[in-house]
Amino acid sequence: MPLKLKKIGILLKEGHAKAETLSQELVPWLESKGCEILKEQFEKADLLLTLGGDGTLIRGVGLLKGKKVPVLGIRLGELGFLTQVSPDEYQGAILPILEKGPEIEERIKVQATITRKGEAFATIHALNDIVLHTTGTARIANFKVSLNGHYFSTVKADGLIIATPTGSTAYSFAAGGPIIEPAHPMMVLTPICPQTMANRPLVMSDHSKIDVSLEGMNSEVLLTADGQEALPIHKEDQVTVQKSGQKAYFVKLPNVHYFDVLRKKLF
């Protein structure tokens, strides 16, 4: 059968022996089916395969920068909430996708823009979450939060997590946030170890705009995106978090259902 997908990107977890071994088996198999293998310039691929854990898949999504390339993860990590295919079943999972094309599930991303001295200093995008957190000496920070241009609260906490539905099962969940089904157009603002129990997670529309600034500078604060990029935040900075113009595109396998994965991985 002629292939619908021919250009296949392959991204390995760096320095991972199992990923290297699997790649040595996977690449010849794909080439025997008539595929062209890309190990860079993944935006030109018809499909991106990641070999590793969820972190490798998230890195792949970041490298695509919103390009409509479907991503499928082959699970080599321990938890593997986003990676759907085990190493011993990849041929049966991938071949129908190559021949018929994938069913694609869109996921929203978030972006954070740092405004410094009145000018946009940096913008970064995330699939799971944007996190503002203290570092160094164990001190809380005062995070002044405005929603859609209106002052909301000053949260005294170790940090704040702004998560997508995809990220609601990651750091936000560990910090006490709710699980949000990926299809819902929402974001969740979750405090990290707040000083008062009144500061609880807040679910909001994905059209919301969240502005965060620091009141005082009790400790150093970092902004991280998906735990993979980090920028220091200055006292006078304003951080604006909102839905990104980029999206992520996941391959949706016919035998993999979100609530089954949720039950097996988290409950």
C-alpha positions as CSV (number, residue, x, y, z in Angstrom):
1,M,0.0,0.0,0.0
2,P,1.4,3.5,-0.9
3,L,2.4,5.5,2.2
4,K,0.5,8.7,3.1
5,L,3.3,9.7,5.4
6,K,6.9,9.4,4.1
7,K,9.1,12.0,5.9
8,I,9.5,10.8,9.5
9,G,11.4,12.8,12.1
10,I,13.0,10.9,14.9
11,L,14.0,12.6,18.2
12,L,15.9,10.7,20.8
13,K,16.3,11.3,24.5
14,E,19.8,12.6,24.8
15,G,22.3,10.2,26.2
16,H,19.8,7.4,26.6
17,A,21.1,4.0,25.8
18,K,17.7,2.4,25.2
19,A,16.7,5.2,22.9
20,E,19.9,4.6,20.8
21,T,19.3,0.9,20.7
22,L,15.6,1.3,19.6
23,S,16.6,3.8,17.0
24,Q,19.0,1.4,15.4
25,E,16.1,-1.0,15.0
26,L,13.4,1.5,14.1
27,V,15.3,3.5,11.4
28,P,16.0,0.4,9.1
29,W,12.4,-0.7,9.6
30,L,11.0,2.6,8.5
31,E,13.4,2.8,5.6
32,S,12.3,-0.6,4.4
33,K,8.8,0.8,4.2
34,G,9.9,3.6,2.0
35,C,10.3,6.4,4.6
36,E,12.8,9.2,4.6
37,I,14.3,9.8,8.1
38,L,14.8,13.3,9.4
39,K,17.0,13.9,12.5
40,E,16.6,17.7,12.3
41,Q,14.4,20.3,10.6
42,F,11.4,18.4,12.1
43,E,9.0,21.0,10.7
44,K,9.5,19.4,7.3
45,A,8.4,16.0,8.6
46,D,5.0,14.3,8.0
47,L,5.3,12.7,11.5
48,L,7.6,13.1,14.4
49,L,8.4,10.1,16.6
50,T,10.0,10.7,20.0
51,L,12.0,8.0,21.7
52,G,12.1,8.6,25.5
53,G,9.7,9.8,28.1
54,D,7.2,12.7,28.3
55,G,10.1,15.2,28.5
56,T,11.4,14.1,25.1
57,L,7.9,14.4,23.6
58,I,7.5,17.9,25.1
59,R,10.9,18.9,23.7
60,G,9.8,17.7,20.3
61,V,6.7,19.8,20.5
62,G,8.8,22.8,21.4
63,L,11.1,22.3,18.5
64,L,8.2,22.3,16.1
65,K,7.1,25.8,17.2
66,G,3.5,25.2,16.4
67,K,4.0,23.6,13.0
68,K,1.2,21.1,12.2
69,V,3.3,18.0,12.4
70,P,1.7,15.2,14.4
71,V,3.8,13.8,17.3
72,L,3.8,10.2,18.6
73,G,5.9,9.1,21.6
74,I,7.5,5.7,22.0
75,R,7.6,5.3,25.8
76,L,11.0,4.6,27.3
77,G,10.3,6.5,30.6
78,E,8.8,5.3,33.8
79,L,5.5,7.1,33.8
80,G,4.9,8.0,30.2
81,F,1.6,9.9,30.5
82,L,1.9,11.5,27.1
83,T,4.0,8.8,25.3
84,Q,1.5,6.2,24.0
85,V,3.4,3.4,22.4
86,S,5.6,0.8,24.1
87,P,8.8,-0.3,22.4
88,D,7.5,-3.8,21.7
89,E,4.4,-2.7,19.8
90,Y,5.7,0.2,17.7
91,Q,5.4,-1.6,14.4
92,G,1.7,-2.4,14.8
93,A,1.0,1.2,16.0
94,I,3.0,3.1,13.4
95,L,2.4,1.1,10.2
96,P,-1.4,2.0,9.9
97,I,-0.5,5.6,10.5
98,L,2.0,5.6,7.7
99,E,-0.5,3.9,5.3
100,K,-3.7,5.7,6.2
101,G,-2.6,8.9,7.9
102,P,-3.1,9.7,11.6
103,E,-6.1,10.9,13.6
104,I,-4.9,14.2,15.1
105,E,-5.7,15.6,18.5
106,E,-5.0,19.3,19.0
107,R,-3.7,20.6,22.3
108,I,-3.4,24.2,23.4
109,K,-0.1,25.7,24.5
110,V,0.5,28.8,26.7
111,Q,3.0,31.6,26.3
112,A,4.6,33.9,28.8
113,T,5.9,37.4,27.8
114,I,8.3,39.2,30.2
115,T,8.0,43.0,30.0
116,R,11.1,44.7,31.3
117,K,11.4,48.5,31.5
118,G,8.3,48.9,29.3
119,E,9.5,46.7,26.5
120,A,8.9,43.0,25.7
121,F,12.1,41.3,26.8
122,A,11.3,37.6,26.0
123,T,8.4,35.3,25.1
124,I,8.5,31.6,25.6
125,H,5.9,28.9,24.9
126,A,4.9,25.8,26.9
127,L,2.8,22.7,26.3
128,N,2.4,21.8,30.0
129,D,2.9,24.9,32.1
130,I,4.5,28.2,32.9
131,V,5.9,28.3,36.4
132,L,7.1,31.2,38.5
133,H,9.0,29.9,41.6
134,T,11.4,31.0,44.2
135,T,14.9,29.7,44.2
136,G,17.9,29.7,46.5
137,T,17.1,30.5,50.2
138,A,13.7,29.0,51.3
139,R,11.6,32.2,51.3
140,I,8.2,32.8,49.8
141,A,7.5,35.6,47.3
142,N,4.6,38.0,47.0
143,F,3.0,37.5,43.5
144,K,0.6,40.2,42.5
145,V,-1.9,38.6,40.1
146,S,-4.3,40.4,37.8
147,L,-6.8,38.6,35.5
148,N,-8.0,40.2,32.3
149,G,-6.7,43.6,33.4
150,H,-8.4,43.5,36.9
151,Y,-6.4,43.0,40.1
152,F,-7.2,39.6,41.6
153,S,-5.0,38.8,44.5
154,T,-1.5,39.0,46.0
155,V,-0.5,35.4,46.6
156,K,2.2,34.7,49.2
157,A,3.6,31.4,48.1
158,D,6.7,29.5,46.9
159,G,5.4,30.0,43.3
160,L,2.6,29.9,40.8
161,I,1.8,27.4,38.1
162,I,-0.3,28.3,35.0
163,A,-1.1,25.0,33.4
164,T,-2.9,23.9,30.3
165,P,-5.3,20.9,30.4
166,T,-2.3,18.8,29.2
167,G,-0.2,20.1,32.0
168,S,-3.0,19.7,34.6
169,T,-1.8,16.1,35.3
170,A,1.8,17.2,35.8
171,Y,3.3,19.8,38.3
172,S,-0.1,21.5,38.9
173,F,-1.6,18.2,39.9
174,A,1.2,17.5,42.3
175,A,0.6,21.0,43.8
176,G,-3.1,20.2,44.4
177,G,-4.6,21.4,41.2
178,P,-7.5,19.8,39.4
179,I,-7.3,17.4,36.4
180,I,-8.8,19.0,33.2
181,E,-9.8,16.9,30.3
182,P,-7.6,18.0,27.3
183,A,-10.6,18.9,25.1
184,H,-11.8,21.6,27.4
185,P,-10.6,25.2,26.5
186,M,-9.3,26.1,30.0
187,M,-6.2,27.0,32.0
188,V,-5.6,26.5,35.7
189,L,-3.7,28.8,38.1
190,T,-2.3,26.8,41.0
191,P,-0.3,28.3,43.9
192,I,2.7,26.3,45.1
193,C,2.7,26.0,48.9
194,P,0.6,29.2,49.6
195,Q,0.9,30.9,53.0
196,T,-2.9,30.9,53.4
197,M,-5.4,28.1,52.5
198,A,-7.6,30.8,50.9
199,N,-5.3,30.7,47.9
200,R,-6.7,27.7,46.0
201,P,-6.3,26.6,42.4
202,L,-8.4,28.7,40.0
203,V,-9.8,27.3,36.7
204,M,-10.4,29.9,34.0
205,S,-11.2,30.2,30.3
206,D,-8.2,29.8,27.9
207,H,-9.1,33.3,26.6
208,S,-8.0,34.7,30.0
209,K,-4.9,36.9,30.4
210,I,-2.9,36.6,33.6
211,D,-0.5,39.3,34.6
212,V,2.0,38.6,37.4
213,S,4.4,41.0,39.1
214,L,6.5,40.8,42.3
215,E,5.7,42.9,45.3
216,G,9.1,43.4,47.0
217,M,11.9,41.0,46.3
218,N,12.2,38.6,49.2
219,S,14.0,36.0,47.1
220,E,15.2,35.2,43.6
221,V,12.4,34.1,41.2
222,L,12.7,32.1,38.1
223,L,10.2,31.6,35.2
224,T,10.3,28.1,33.7
225,A,8.5,26.7,30.7
226,D,7.8,23.0,30.8
227,G,10.7,22.6,33.2
228,Q,13.0,22.9,30.2
229,E,13.6,26.7,29.8
230,A,14.3,29.1,32.6
231,L,14.6,32.9,32.9
232,P,15.3,35.0,36.0
233,I,12.6,37.5,36.9
234,H,13.6,41.0,38.0
235,K,11.7,43.1,40.6
236,E,10.3,45.5,38.0
237,D,9.3,42.8,35.5
238,Q,5.7,42.0,34.5
239,V,4.9,38.5,33.3
240,T,1.8,38.1,31.0
241,V,0.6,34.5,30.5
242,Q,-2.1,33.6,27.9
243,K,-3.0,31.0,25.4
244,S,-0.3,30.7,22.8
245,G,-0.8,31.2,19.1
246,Q,1.0,27.8,18.7
247,K,-0.7,24.5,19.1
248,A,0.6,20.9,19.6
249,Y,-0.7,18.1,17.5
250,F,-0.8,14.6,18.9
251,V,-1.4,11.3,17.1
252,K,-4.6,9.8,18.6
253,L,-4.4,6.0,18.6
254,P,-7.7,4.1,18.2
255,N,-7.1,1.9,21.2
256,V,-5.8,4.5,23.6
257,H,-8.4,6.4,25.7
258,Y,-7.7,9.4,28.0
259,F,-9.6,8.2,31.0
260,D,-8.0,4.7,30.7
261,V,-4.6,6.3,30.8
262,L,-5.6,8.5,33.7
263,R,-6.8,5.6,35.7
264,K,-3.7,3.5,35.1
265,K,-1.2,6.2,35.6
266,L,-2.6,8.3,38.5
267,F,-5.1,6.2,40.4
